Amino acid sequence: MVHGLSIGGGLAAAAAKANPGVHCTVDQTFVNSEEVALICAKEVSQSLPSWIVTRAVKSMFHVDVADPRLPGYVTDGYNTEAKLTKVLGQVFVLSASQDDM
């Protein structure tokens, strides 16, 4: 079993996805990098268009990039939700009612 708190939830989900049968607990983690960026941007400015935030995130968090040092792994734009849908073990999600992420 793996457990990840906050940003560690994405790492725990990646470990469980890569190791079939491993159970995963994510604790007050985030859905994906775009959602985090949109929430943070709204804290800074209500007038910042969401398309700017979305483009910035896509330029920083790439998808389907492979590194020859890690065969079988590709980047996913830091999408915890997508990883959790591919975990073969059980998935437990803990959340906090006052946590906007």
N, C-alpha and C positions, 0 to 999 in steps of 0.2 A: 504494500500500500504506500502511496505517496500523498503528501499533504503540501499545499502551497497557500501562503497567506499573502494577500494583496498582489503585487507584481509576481510573486512566486507561484501564483495560481497558473499562469501561463506556462511556467517551467514544469510544474507538476503535471499539467495536462499533456505536455510534450513527452515527458518521461512515460506516462501511462499509455499514450498512443503508440510509442515506440516499443513497448514491452507488453504484448497481448496478455490479458489476464490480470494485469496489475490494476488494483482498485485506486481511485483518485478522489481526494477531497480537495475542493477549492474553497477557500475561506475569504470572504470579502474581496474577491478578485474582480477583474474587469472583463467585459464581453470581448472587446477588441480595441486596437489602438485608435481607430477613428472615433469611437464613442468617447474615449477618454479625452481626446483632443477637442472634440466638440463641446464637452462639458467644461473643460478648462478655458476654452476660448470665450464661452458665454460668461464666465466669471470675470474675465478681463474686459470684454466689450460686447454689449448687446447688438451693436451695429455691424460687427464683423460677419460677412456673408459665409454661410456654412460651406459653400463650394470652394472657398479659398482654403479653409481648414482641411477639407477632404483632399484637395490636390496636394497640399503640403504633406499630409500623412502618407499619401501614396508615393511621394517622392522620397520619403525617409524610411518607410517600412515596406520593403520590396516583397514580392510574392514569387515563389518558384525559382529562387536562386539557390544553386547547389554549390557546395564547397567540397572539392575532391578529398579533403581530409576527413570528412564525415559522410561516407557513402550511405546513400539511402535517405538522407535528410535534405529537405529543402525548406526555405523560409516560407512563412505563411502570413506575413504582414502583422504578426503578433495577434492572431485571432484565436483567443482562448475558446470561444464558443465552437468554432469549426473543429478544433482539436478534440473537444469533449464529445462531439458527435461520433468520433471514430475510435473512442476508447472501448475496448472489448470487456474490461472489468466493470465493476459497479462504479457509479459516479455519485458523489455527495456534494451538494452545493450549500454552503453556509453564507448567509447574507445578513446585513445590518440594515434596519429600517431607515436609519438616518444617513446612509452612505449613498451618495448620488452616483458613484461610479458603477 
